[in-house]
């Protein structure tokens, strides 16, 4: 394994970790506003929590695209 491919592998692992963490955060936010959620109760608060979860989904999508590009460049994935 060359230094470049090990750097690519490290970047992929870092991005995978970030994606996993953000997915957990988004799931936690959604639990707050779900049918059994006891977090956000006011409509404005529920809307803000929902918007935050959607923002996380957007970031996750961007990270996945970045991960896919890095994987393609390094020939791994």
Buried (B, 14 or more C-beta within 10 A) or exposed (E): EEEEEEEBBEBBEEBEEBBEEBEEBBEEBBBBBEEEBEBBEEEEEBEBBBEBBEEBBEBBEEBEEBBEEBBEEBEEE
